[in-house]
């Protein structure tokens, strides 16, 4: 067991012992040296690329550890180094002249001049017998080739499955910008991002929560491919829910955990640092923006300050009923949505009892968005709060000595409020 960190010993917060701190410091210096070498190569224009992969090249010297023999390794090495790729060009037929895939899945290659004698189709093209079919985003690819937009293709061989694959890629058109007022005209869906689910709640244009809170679960504890699939499915369900609600905007927090995963900031709480490190904030936002653009849904990023705290303080208890239990994350989604709509998050406080005010009126209603300074109690206006006398004209207004009935100075002379402090007023008015 290492000793706890001690400021007097010169150790940084979060390191259990001097040995741990020394090992981390050496690792940091090693990474800085490697970074300096890479930056020098980049400045000199030197590119270090291993065609086929550096990991596979190093596996040649450790075949037993990689579970391969020389023949299997050589087949994989040749397959990684042998591929055919061609960039697309807009305006050409089906978006690519070299590797052409028609809308029916027919694949053909444009042969170079020395190999034109091998063509089996007109115009020096070689037609393959295999039919191409895209299981993922096939509709988007079909939209691209139908209007002759640029599509890049890459043909490669997978030795493990002994199959040939065709990979298509294209650039999405820029999504049309929509004014914020028009996007929020039908309300918004506030979303609170968490490590295992997305908490969403629909709000109308006045900031009032309607319908029921929704949760879209995902699991981030397994492999990278599994996490990506989980995030994609959760976002798909969120976008489908938004379209069913009739809203055209989703409000999320503008979170950034880039500098929040170090020991110096969160100490030795490994569980919390691991939670922040695995939380895909940037990937989730980028994927949500790209997926929402395809369905004409606007993403509004708001300031995340105090959304969870104020949401739990002002919205969790009023919305909780005997048949519906509201969590802290559900209340935070309301706070996020109200901030996107321009409404204050905090509710107005309850008025004082009747013996301290004119009457216990209902003050918890929401103020209109054009009214400012309504997140706190109303400012104190000097003078009586009734309409029978103007401010500052009461016989006993503003005087702390009003409880002494006999011989009260206000009963013998007129009183008018001035700019002096209250203590000086009492001193001046006392006979």
N, C-alpha and C positions, 0 to 999 in steps of 0.2 A: 504494500500500500504506500503510495507516495504521499508526501506531506502536502497540506493545502497551500495555496498560493499566499505569499506574504509580500506586501508592498515594501516592507523594510528590507527584504532580501533581494529586491530588484527584479522580481518576477512579474510578468504581465498577467493581468486578470484572465482566468480561464485555463491556466496550465497547472497541473497538479504538482509538478516537481521541476527542478532545474534540468533534469535529464530530458524530460519531454520538451521543454522549451528549447534546449540545445538541438535536439533532433529536428524540430520544426524549423529552426533557424538555418541549419545546414541544408535542409530541403529547399528552403526559400532561395538561398544563394545558388544552389544548383540550377533551379529553374530560371533565375535571372541570367546565369551564364549561357544557358541554352537559348534564351530569348535574344541575347546579344548576338549569338552566331546566326540565328535566323534573320535578324534585322540586317546584319552585315551582308548576308547573301542576297537579300531583297534589294538592298541599295546597290549592290554590284550587278544585279540582273542575272544572278546565278540561280537556276532552278534545279532542284534535286528531286527527280521523279523516278520511281521504280515501276516500269510498265509491267503490270501484273500484281503489284502489291508488295510492299516491304515485308509484311508478315509472312506471306507465302514464300518469298525468297529466303527468309531466315529459317523457315520450316524445312528447307532442303538439307540443312545441317543437323536437324533433330527430327528425323523421320519417325523414330519410335515414339517419341513424346507426342507427335502429331497424329499418330495412328495411321500412317501412310507408308506405302512402299515406294520405290523409285518410279515404277511405271504409273501408279496412280497420281503421284505428285507431278510427273511430267505432263499427264493429260490435263490436270487442273492448271498447270502453268501455261500450257499452250492455249487452253480455252480462255484464260484471263487476258492473254495478250492478243487474241484473235477476235476482233469484233468489227462491226460495220456501222458507222454512224453518219448521219447527214442532217444538216440544219435545214429548216423549212424556209419558205419564201412566200410572202403574201402575193396573191395574184396568179400564182402558178396553179395548175390543175390539182385539186385536192390538197393544196398547201405544201407540196414537196415534189420536186422534179426528179431527184435522184432515187429516193425510196418512196414509192407511191402506194398508198392504200386507199382503195375506193370505198365508197359508202357501203358496198356489199361485202367488204372484207377481202377483196382481191389484192394480192401483194405482187408488185413487180419492181425490178431494179433497172436503172439506166446504166448500161455497160459502157466502159471507156472504149475509145477507138481501137486499141489493140485486141480487145475481146469482143468486138462487134460481131464476129463470125459465130459466136455462141448464142446469139439472140434467137429466141423462139417467138417473138412478138414484133409487130411493126415498130419502126423508129428506134431500132437498136435496144430494145428492152427485153429483159428476161423475166418471164412470168413463172411464179412459183405455184406449185400445186396446193400448198397449204392455204387455209382460209384463216384470216385474222379475226379474232373476237376479243373485245375488251370487256372484262367483267366489271371493272371499277371505272366509273365516270364515262361510261360508253356514250351516254346521251350528250355530254359536253363535247366529247371528241367528234361526234357526228355533227354537232352544230358548227364546229370549226372547219371540217373538210367540206361541208355543204356550201359554205360561202367562200371557199378557197383561201382560208386564212392559214398562216404559217404554222406547221406542225413538224417538230423535230423527231426523228426516229433513231433507235439504236437496236441492232440485232446482235445477240450474244447467245452463247451455248452454256448450259448448266450441266456439268459433268456428273453431278451427284444424281440428278433425276434423268439425265440423258435426254434433255429437251432443249429446243430452241425457243427463245423468247424475243418478243418485239416490244420495246418500251417507247411510248409516245409522250411527248411533253410539248406544252404550248404556253403562251403568255396570255393571261387574262386581260381583257379590256378594262380600262379604268372605270370604276363605278361612278355613275353620275352623282354629283353632289346635290344634296337636298337641304334647303334651309332648315335651321333648327326649329323655327316656329311651325313650319309645315309638318316636320317629323313628329312633333309633340302634340299635334292638333287632336289626335285620337288617344291620348294617354301614353303611358310608358310601362314597360315591365322592368321593375327593379330586380337586380340579381346580386346576391351576395356570394362571392366565391370562397369556398372552403376546401380543406384537404381531401374530403371524401364526397362532397355533394355541392350542387348549386341550389341555393334557396332563392326562389322567384315569387314575386307577387305583382299582380296587375294593379295599376293606379289610374284613375281617371285624370282629366285635365286639371281638376281642382286639388289633386294630391290625395284623394281619399282612396284607401284600399278597397277593391271590389273582388268578387269571386272568392276563391279559397287559395291559401298558400300552396306552392308546388315545390317539390324536391326532385332533383335529377341526380341520381347517385352514380359514382364511378369509383374504381379501385386503382390506386397508384402504387401498390406494393409489389407488383410483379415486373416482368420484363418491359423493355422500352416499347416493343411492338404492342404489347397488351395495354400499356398506358395510353399510347396513341389511339388505339381503337376505343378504349373507354371514354376518352375525352371527345372523340368524334361522335360517338353515339349520344353522349350527354348533350352536346351542343345541337345535334340534330333534333333531339326531343325538345330542347328549349326553343329553337326556331319554329318548330311545328306548333308548339303551344302559343307562341307569340302571334303567328298567323291566324290561328283559330280564335284568339281573343280579339282580333281586329286591330291590334296595335301595330305601329310601324317603327317603333324605336325600343331599344334595350339599353338600360342604364347599368353600367358596371363601375367598379372602383378602379382608379388608376394606380394600381399597386406596383411596387418596384422593390424586389428583394435582392438587388444586385450586391449591395454592400451590407446585407444583414445576415450573412452566414458565417461570419468569422467568430473565433473564440474571444477576441478582444471586445466584441460587442455583447454577446450573449453568454460568455463564460463557458463553464464546463457542462452546460445543459445540452448534452448530446442529442437527446430526443427532440428538443425544440429546434436545434440547428438542422437536424436531419429532416424534420418536417418542412422547414422553409426551403431547404435545398431541393427537395423532390417536388415542391409545388411548382407546376409548369405555368408560371404567370405569363411570361412573354409568349410562349407557344399557345397558350389558351386564348390570349387576346388576339394574336395574329390569325389563328384559325377561325375564331369567331367572326372577325372582321371579314375575312375572305368568304366564309360560308354565308354570312348575312348579306354581303353584296350581291350574291347570286339570287337572293329572294327579296331584294329591294327593302331591306331592313336596316335602319340607321343605328349605329352603336355610339352611345354618349358616355364618355369617360368623365367621372366626377372626382372631386377631392375626397380621399378616404378618411379624412380627419373626423374622429368622434362619431362615425356612422353607427358602429356597434354599440357604443356607450349610450348615445342619445336615443337610438332606436329602442334599446332595452328599457331605458328610463321613461320614455314618453309613449311608447306604442305597445310594448309587450303585455303589460297588465290590462289596459283598456280593451284590447282585442281578445283576451283570453276568456273563454266561457266554459261552462260545465261540459260541453260536448266538443270543444275545440281547444287544444293546448298550443299556444304560440311559443316558439323557441326564440332564443336571442338572435339567431341567424335570420329567421323570418322577419323579426322587427327591424333588423339592419337592412333588409331588402326594401322595406318601406322608406327608411331614411335615405337610401341611395336614390330611389325613384323620386322622392320629393325634392331632393337637391338637384336632380337633373331637370325637373320641371320649374325650378326657381322658387319653390316654396320653402319656408323655414322648417327645420326638422323638429325643433322643440315645441311642445304645446304650451299654450298660455296657462299660467298657474291658476289654481282655484282661489276665488276671492276670500277675504277674511270673514269671520262670523258677523252676524247682524249687529252685535253690540260694539263692533269695531268699525263698522262702515254703515252706509246708508241702507244696505240690504244685500243679502247673499245672492247676487245675480250670477247668471251662468257665464263664466269667463273662459271655459275650456274649448270654445268653438275656435275653428281655424280662421285666421285672418286672411284677407284677400291678398294676392301676390303683390299688388301695387302699394300696399300699406307697409311701410318700413318700421323697424324697431318694435316688433310685436312678439319677439321671442322671449321677452322678459316682462315683468310687471310694468304697468303704466307709470310714467314719471309722476312724482308728487307735485300737484299744483297748489301753491299757497292759497290759503283762505278756505272758507266753508265750501262743501261740495253740494250745496243746495242752490236753487235758483232764486231764493227769496232775498238774498243780499249779495252784492258784488264782492269779489275776493278782497280780503283785507279790511272789510268794513264792519265786522262783527264786534260786539262789545267785549268779548273775551277771546277773540281769535288770536291764536299763536302765542299766548302767554302761558308759561309754565306755572304761574301762580294762581291759576283759575280755581284750584281746589280750595283755597282759603276764601270763603265767601265773605266774611265780615271784613270790612275795610279794604276791599279789593281796589286797587288803583284804577282798574278799568271801569268801575262803577262811578267814578268821580270825574274822569277825564276821557276825552276821545283818544282812540289809539289808531295809529296808522303804521303799516309795515314799511320799514326802510331797509337799506342795504347793510346795516350793522349786524354783527353776529348776535345770536340769541342771548349769550351771556352779557354782552354789553347793553342789549335792550333791557334786560331785567335790571341791570345796575342803574340805568338811566330812569326807568319807570318807577323804581322803588322809592318811596318818600323817605 
